Each structure stands twice: as C-alpha cells, then as structure tokens.
Amino acid sequence: MPRKPDPRVEQRILDAAEKLLHRGGEKALSMRKVATLAGTNTPAVYRRFRNKNEILQGLVRRNQEALFEVLRPCSSFSEVGERALKFALEHRREYELLTSGLMSKVSERRPNVEFMMQKSAEWLGGDPEDHEALVIALWSLMHGTAMLLISETISPRYAAGLRATYAAAVEVLVSHANHFIL
C-alpha cells in the first residue's frame, strides 16, 4: 500500500532550513542537512524545492506573508509602525532573515512595501507610486529602531525613550508626507 503524503513536510522543510540558516548562515544550508533536520529524505526535499535557492525563496515568502498578516489590519501609519516594530522584536530571527540581504538575492518583489504604498494612497490620497519615498523613509526609521533594540546597542534604560521617539518621528514624517512626493 502506498504511503500517504505528509501535508506538513513542506513546513518542516522550511522550519529546518530556517534553523540551519540561523545557525551557520547560507553555507550551512544543504538539501541533505535540511532533509535530516526535517525528518524526511533528500528526494522529498527535491520534490518540493529544486535547489537551495528555491528553499530560500520559500523562507522569504513565508516571512513576508507573516509580516503582511501583521500589517494588513492596520488603519494608520502609527499602528503600522507599532505593529512592524513589535513583529521585528518578537520575531527577531524571521525579521533578520527578511533584512539579511537574502531577499535581494531571491526576490525582486517587495509585497509589503507595495502594500504600504497602496495604504498610503488610501490614507493620504494620490497614487501609490507617489508615496514610495515616504514608505521607504518610514521603513528605514523602523528598521533602525528595531536593529538598535535587537542588537542591544542601546541601553535598556533608554529603550522606552527610543520607542517613544520612534513613534513621534513616524508622526512627523507622515505630517510632512507632501515633502516625500517625487
């Protein structure tokens, strides 16, 4: 009797790949190691992913989707800023993967940036493309704040102040959004 396919094997493969990536970087990722850590065999990995690059694409896509689910219900820039920062701090490994440079190797699309450009047009008017610079500025501010907190570069006693300053800076940038239209 043929075995039933395991519906969670792709998830296990991506989980294993993410663990390997965080342990030893891209060099630590091999189809055989992924299979072993995922509790499956190498042919099963190859049936779902043709190569290491496809696994990396799967990881990036999965983490982009997780961030999108956090951003999707937001109704203001301040809420987006708060939720994006919270995501980065609560899902450090996933956030670091999204911002590690792997994304530029495996994907040209930036669905969360595109989504925020669309939301900016809804909230401020104009076309989504009009808000690209604002979205990039807000993303840069959030990323800098997140990395200072993640790396613990800033003393814990200043963390609350940093977060408050970040929230205020989001409001300032949004209030001057017309300066960002190119």
C-alpha positions as CSV (number, residue, x, y, z in Angstrom):
1,M,0.0,0.0,0.0
2,P,1.5,3.4,-1.0
3,R,2.3,5.8,1.8
4,K,0.1,8.9,2.2
5,P,2.0,12.2,1.6
6,D,2.6,14.2,4.7
7,P,0.9,17.6,4.3
8,R,3.3,19.2,6.7
9,V,6.5,18.1,5.1
10,E,7.0,21.4,3.3
11,Q,6.5,23.3,6.5
12,R,9.0,21.0,8.3
13,I,11.5,21.6,5.4
14,L,11.2,25.4,5.7
15,D,11.5,25.2,9.5
16,A,14.6,23.1,9.2
17,A,16.1,25.4,6.6
18,E,15.5,28.4,8.8
19,K,17.2,26.8,11.8
20,L,20.2,25.8,9.7
21,L,20.4,29.3,8.2
22,H,20.4,30.9,11.6
23,R,22.9,28.5,13.0
24,G,25.5,28.8,10.2
25,G,24.4,31.1,7.5
26,E,23.7,30.3,3.9
27,K,26.8,28.0,3.8
28,A,25.2,25.7,6.4
29,L,22.2,25.1,4.2
30,S,22.3,21.9,2.1
31,M,19.5,19.7,0.8
32,R,20.8,16.8,2.8
33,K,21.0,18.7,6.1
34,V,17.6,20.2,5.6
35,A,16.1,16.7,4.9
36,T,17.7,15.2,8.0
37,L,16.6,18.1,10.3
38,A,13.1,18.0,8.8
39,G,12.8,14.2,9.5
40,T,12.5,13.3,5.8
41,N,14.7,12.2,3.0
42,T,16.6,14.2,0.4
43,P,14.3,13.2,-2.6
44,A,11.3,14.5,-0.6
45,V,13.1,17.9,-0.3
46,Y,13.9,17.9,-4.1
47,R,10.3,17.1,-4.9
48,R,9.2,20.3,-3.3
49,F,12.3,22.5,-3.9
50,R,14.5,22.2,-6.9
51,N,17.5,23.7,-5.2
52,K,18.8,25.7,-2.2
53,N,17.7,29.0,-3.9
54,E,14.1,27.8,-4.0
55,I,14.2,27.0,-0.3
56,L,15.5,30.5,0.4
57,Q,12.7,31.9,-1.8
58,G,10.2,29.8,0.3
59,L,11.6,31.2,3.5
60,V,11.5,34.8,2.3
61,R,8.0,34.4,1.0
62,R,6.8,32.8,4.3
63,N,8.3,35.6,6.4
64,Q,6.9,38.3,4.0
65,E,3.5,36.7,4.5
66,A,3.8,36.7,8.3
67,L,4.7,40.4,8.3
68,F,1.9,41.1,5.9
69,E,-0.6,39.5,8.2
70,V,0.6,41.8,10.9
71,L,0.3,44.9,8.7
72,R,-2.9,44.1,6.9
73,P,-5.4,45.1,9.6
74,C,-3.7,48.4,10.4
75,S,-5.7,51.6,9.9
76,S,-3.0,54.3,10.4
77,F,0.7,54.9,10.0
78,S,1.2,54.9,13.7
79,E,-0.4,51.5,14.0
80,V,1.7,50.1,11.1
81,G,4.8,51.5,12.8
82,E,3.9,50.0,16.2
83,R,3.0,46.6,14.7
84,A,6.0,46.4,12.4
85,L,8.4,47.2,15.3
86,K,6.6,44.6,17.5
87,F,6.9,42.0,14.8
88,A,10.7,42.7,14.4
89,L,11.2,42.4,18.2
90,E,9.1,39.4,18.8
91,H,10.2,37.5,15.6
92,R,13.9,38.5,15.6
93,R,15.1,35.6,13.5
94,E,12.4,36.0,10.9
95,Y,12.9,39.7,10.8
96,E,16.7,39.3,10.5
97,L,16.1,36.9,7.6
98,L,13.9,39.4,5.8
99,T,16.5,42.1,6.2
100,S,19.7,40.0,5.8
101,G,20.3,40.6,2.1
102,L,19.0,37.2,1.1
103,M,15.8,38.8,0.0
104,S,17.5,40.8,-2.8
105,K,19.1,37.5,-4.0
106,V,15.9,35.6,-4.2
107,S,13.1,38.1,-4.9
108,E,12.7,41.4,-6.6
109,R,9.2,41.9,-5.3
110,R,8.6,43.7,-2.1
111,P,4.9,43.0,-1.4
112,N,4.9,44.7,2.0
113,V,6.4,47.9,0.5
114,E,3.9,47.7,-2.3
115,F,1.0,47.2,0.2
116,M,2.1,50.2,2.3
117,M,2.4,52.4,-0.8
118,Q,-1.2,51.4,-1.6
119,K,-2.3,52.1,2.0
120,S,-0.5,55.4,1.9
121,A,-2.5,56.4,-1.2
122,E,-5.7,55.4,0.6
123,W,-4.9,57.4,3.7
124,L,-3.2,60.4,2.1
125,G,-4.6,60.5,-1.5
126,G,-2.7,60.3,-4.7
127,D,-1.3,57.3,-6.4
128,P,0.7,54.6,-4.6
129,E,3.8,55.5,-6.5
130,D,3.6,59.0,-5.0
131,H,4.3,57.5,-1.6
132,E,7.3,55.3,-2.3
133,A,9.8,57.7,-0.7
134,L,7.6,58.1,2.4
135,V,7.2,54.4,2.8
136,I,11.0,53.9,2.4
137,A,11.7,56.6,5.0
138,L,9.2,55.0,7.4
139,W,10.7,51.6,6.8
140,S,14.2,52.9,7.4
141,L,13.2,54.5,10.6
142,M,11.5,51.3,11.9
143,H,14.5,49.2,10.8
144,G,17.0,51.4,12.5
145,T,14.9,51.4,15.7
146,A,14.4,47.6,15.5
147,M,18.1,46.9,15.0
148,L,19.2,49.1,17.9
149,L,16.8,47.2,20.1
150,I,17.6,43.8,18.7
151,S,21.4,44.2,18.9
152,E,21.0,45.8,22.4
153,T,23.3,48.6,21.2
154,I,21.1,50.9,23.2
155,S,21.0,50.5,27.0
156,P,17.7,49.0,28.3
157,R,17.2,52.1,30.3
158,Y,16.9,54.1,27.0
159,A,14.7,51.6,25.2
160,A,11.4,53.1,26.2
161,G,12.6,56.5,25.2
162,L,13.8,55.2,21.8
163,R,10.4,53.6,21.2
164,A,8.6,56.9,22.1
165,T,10.9,58.9,19.9
166,Y,10.3,56.4,17.0
167,A,6.6,56.8,17.4
168,A,6.9,60.6,17.4
169,A,9.2,60.5,14.4
170,V,6.6,58.4,12.4
171,E,4.0,61.2,13.1
172,V,6.4,63.9,12.0
173,L,7.2,62.1,8.8
174,V,3.6,61.4,8.0
175,S,2.6,65.0,8.7
176,H,5.2,66.1,6.2
177,A,4.3,63.4,3.6
178,N,4.0,66.0,0.9
179,H,7.7,66.6,1.0
180,F,8.3,63.0,0.1
181,I,6.4,63.0,-3.2
182,L,8.9,62.9,-6.0
